[in-house]
Amino acid sequence: MSASTTSELYRDYVMPTYGRFDLALSRGEGTRVWDEAGKAYLDFGAGIAVCSLGHAHPKMAKLLANQAATLIHTSNLYLTRPQGELAKLIVDLVRLSGKVFFCNSGAEANEGLYKLARKFGAPTGRYEIITFMNSFHGRTLGGISATGQEKVKMDFAPLVEGFVHMPFNDLAATEAAINSRTVAILLEPVQGEGGINPATPEFLKGLRELCDKHDLLLMFDEVQCGFGRTGDWCAWRSIVPSGVEPDAVSWAKGIASGVPLGAFWAGSRPTASVPLCDLLGSGTHGTTYGGNPLVAAAGLAVLSIIQEEGLLENARNLGDHLIRELEAMNLPAIRLVRGMGLMIGIELNDLAGEGLPSIIATKALMAVGLLVIPSGERTIRLLPPLNITKSEANEALAILKKVLGAPLREKIT
Ligand SMILES: Cc1ncc(COP(=O)(O)O)c(C=O)c1O
């Protein structure tokens, strides 16, 4: 084994693309992770909204081990049972007819949506997709082109053509942006990286009407907010319980609790040729690993365990509890609490110390054993596993109260 520390290995051999914290984690159990020195942390970041079942869930670990000992990979030249079963389970859970494509990440799931939209628009020469400011859709060239944040695009020109960004929750501006090239509207029903900004019910309803009126696809990026995070399988239904249904949706992150699985679904609305879900026909799209038996078994395990353990309800209840208690603390350091289910953003005022409020707070919380995720300049996100207990929620609240209390609030604006 190398004599270098983990930090040194990263410094010398791993590309410096991330602003990482110097914290080397070595194991996890439930909502807790431990660093290499044996210090425990309450994990309210869950790998950026990924570990829906927390760490080392015994049933998931067993199902994965069984699948690993049976068949890990075959390529998509052949059929494997777990992929078929997972596609059916997803279609059943979202309660919309259609079909699913499997890939390996959120950015890749969104690439599938862009290609679906272009294929849908090809007969009429339409290709432009409207997305929104402050959105995040991934780090591929397509993803950064779709993302409504300048910082991800810098120095990567020329970008992929055909994306325009409108102000989020501004229906009039969105309508004004529709032209003869427009083919689709893509949004995160709850913006995640942008700082936990939910779409309003009126916006979602209005977008559906615009899409119907102009024959556009309404596409949701539920990579961060989907599959239970907001307390519903579908985040958009946490905002509008019925009456607004998308034409296509992308997922990743929480769908397999840390095993790299992405997916997108398309509905069965008719197009000029075949139903939308059959538009990407043989040879039009693909990936070697996508939906292999190992990752599909992980997805099946996670979605089944979310059902068996009542985790949608848990996410709703404990999310409400966290938001209520955070608001009741009335701390001067906290400007605003936003969110739904276990997708919570705490917007901070200016804090004493070097750097952005989001980073100052994240580091201070980490130092006393609570992991949270910074977002932009002044928001920290609570994205814990969906199976946290009330006592873990209260433990996190006590730490937040202590850390965001007195010592950090000298420079309140
Ligand atoms: C809404 C959204 N879409 C897409 C992505 C990209 O997913 P991935 O990092 O798995 O490529 C993310 C990642 O944070 C996301 O939050």
The ligand as an SDF file (V2000), in Angstrom:
LIG
                    3D

 16 16  0  0  0  0  0  0  0  0999 V2000
  -30.8780   18.8460  -11.5610 C   0  0  0  0  0  0  0  0  0  0  0  0
  -29.6100   18.1880  -11.9780 C   0  0  0  0  0  0  0  0  0  0  0  0
  -29.4910   17.7510  -13.2370 N   0  0  0  0  0  0  0  0  0  0  0  0
  -28.3780   17.1260  -13.6610 C   0  0  0  0  0  0  0  0  0  0  0  0
  -27.3160   16.9300  -12.8170 C   0  0  0  0  0  0  0  0  0  0  0  0
  -26.0910   16.2250  -13.3040 C   0  0  0  0  0  0  0  0  0  0  0  0
  -26.0600   14.9480  -12.7520 O   0  0  0  0  0  0  0  0  0  0  0  0
  -24.6880   14.1210  -12.7510 P   0  0  0  0  0  0  0  0  0  0  0  0
  -23.7660   14.8430  -11.8500 O   0  0  0  0  0  0  0  0  0  0  0  0
  -25.0870   12.7590  -12.2470 O   0  0  0  0  0  0  0  0  0  0  0  0
  -24.2060   14.0880  -14.1540 O   0  0  0  0  0  0  0  0  0  0  0  0
  -27.3970   17.3760  -11.4990 C   0  0  0  0  0  0  0  0  0  0  0  0
  -26.2580   17.2140  -10.5710 C   0  0  0  0  0  0  0  0  0  0  0  0
  -26.1450   17.8780   -9.5790 O   0  0  0  0  0  0  0  0  0  0  0  0
  -28.5770   18.0230  -11.0650 C   0  0  0  0  0  0  0  0  0  0  0  0
  -28.7000   18.4840   -9.8100 O   0  0  0  0  0  0  0  0  0  0  0  0
  1  2  1  0
  2  3  1  0
  2 15  2  0
  3  4  2  0
  4  5  1  0
  5  6  1  0
  5 12  2  0
  6  7  1  0
  7  8  1  0
  8  9  2  0
  8 10  1  0
  8 11  1  0
 12 13  1  0
 12 15  1  0
 13 14  2  0
 15 16  1  0
M  END
$$$$
